[in-house]
Amino acid sequence: MYDKLKSTIVSWISLGLSIIAVFFSLCKGPHSADSFGSLAIVLSILVTILVGWNIYTFIDIKGTIKQIDKMKIDIEVLRQTKANKKAGSIQDPNGHIGDTSYDSQS
C-alpha cells in the first residue's frame, strides 16, 4: 500500500515539474524548431515512462498471478474431492478413480 502511494506521489510531482519546465522554457524566449522539439520529446518520454510505471504498480501483476494460481489449486482439490466422493474413494496408484477395470494401454 505504501509503495503504491509513494509511486503515485512521485508521478504527480514529476508531472508537475514537467509542466513547470515547459512553461518556463516557453516564457524564456524564442526557440528554434529543434530545441523545442527535443524538449518535447524528452518530456513526453519521461511522462510516458512514469505513467506506465504507475499503471504497472496499480495492477500488481505478480499478486494477481499468485491469486490465480492459488485458485487453480483450490479448484483442483475440490474437483478431486468431489470425484472421490462420487466414485466411492477408489483410486489406484496411477491416478485413475472409480472403476479399476480400465485398459492399461490408454
N, C-alpha and C positions, 0 to 999 in steps of 0.2 A: 504494500500500500504506500509506504513512504517513498519507494523508488518511483512509482507512477507519479506521485505528487511532485517529486523532485524533477523528473524529466519534463513534466508539464510546465513547471515554473521556468526551467531553463529554456524551453522552447518559446514561451511568451516573451521572456527577456530578450532572446536573440532576435525575435521578430520585431520587437520594439526598437532595438538598436539598429536593425537594418533599415527600418522606416526613417529613423532619425538621420542615419548616414546618407540616405538618398535625398532627404530634404536639404541637408547642409551642402551636399555636392551640387544640387540644383541652384541653390542660392549663392554659391561661391562665384560663379561667373560663367562665361561661355565655354562650352565643351565641344570638342570635335566629335564626330560620329564614333570614332574608335574608342576614345576614353569613356564615353557614356555607355557604349555597347559592352565594353569589358566590365564595367562596374555592374551593369545589369546582369550579365552572365554570372559573375561571381556571387552576387546576392541571391539570384534565383537558384543556383546550385546549393548554396548554404541553407536556404529556407526549405528546399525540397528534401534535403537530407534530414533536417530536423523534424519536419512533418512526418516523413516516413518512419523515423525512429520513434516518434511519439505514437504513431498508429501501431507499430510493431509491439511496443510496450503495452499498449492498451489491450490488444488482443491476447497477448501472452500465449503464444502458440504452444510452448512447452507444457504449460499447465493443462491446456486443453487436450493435448495428446495423451498425457498421463491419465486424465479422467476417462478418455475414450478407451484406453487400454484396460483400465480397471473395470469399466462397464462390460467390455467384451468378456473378461474373465468371469464376472458375476453372471452374465447370461449363459455362458458355457456351463458353469456349475449348476445353475437352475435347470438347464436342459438335461444334464446328466442325471440330476436328482429325479426329475420327472420321468425320464426314460427308465431309471432303475425301479421306481415305484410301479410303473406300468408293466415292466417285464418281470416283476417279482424278484428283483435284485439278483438275477442270474447274469453273471458276467465272467467270460473266460479271460485268460491272460492276454489274448490278442486284442481285447477291447470290444469284442462282439457281445451284445447284450441280448438276453432273451433266449430264443431257441438255439441250442448248440449244434443242431444238425445242419450246418452250413457247408458249402463246398469249400474245401481247404485251398483250392487254386484261385479263388476270387480275390 
